């Protein structure tokens, strides 16, 4: 049975869009939408999971994030 890796029980990240995703490619726009970001300076709190961390790493030049 495979074990799932968790970065912390109940940890959250606050992610803020600081740059427009237009002109960046379909996959990067999909990551921004998947994070729940809608417009510049919009912030959301998401769970700290490896999948979310991967999405943030892919669009790191467009977002800023901090642990809550």
Buried (B, 14 or more C-beta within 10 A) or exposed (E): EEEEEEEEEEEBBEBBBEEEBEEBEEEBBBBBEBBEBEEEEBBBEBEBBEEBBEBBEBBEEBBEBEEE
